[in-house]
Amino acid sequence: MPADAQAVGDLQALKAAKRRAVRVHLGSNVAANIAEMAAQLG
């Protein structure tokens, strides 16, 4: 998929610039999963 290729390229660019990155799969209930992630992060 083109989106996957874009994500891989973005990750490689961030790594080359010594930047941190995280990839998160939000599942089918995006809003609820974002809220849960925010709650977990404090």
Secondary structure, 3 states (H helix, E strand, C coil): CHHHHHHHHHHHHHHHCCCCCCCCCCCCCHHHHHHHHHHHHC
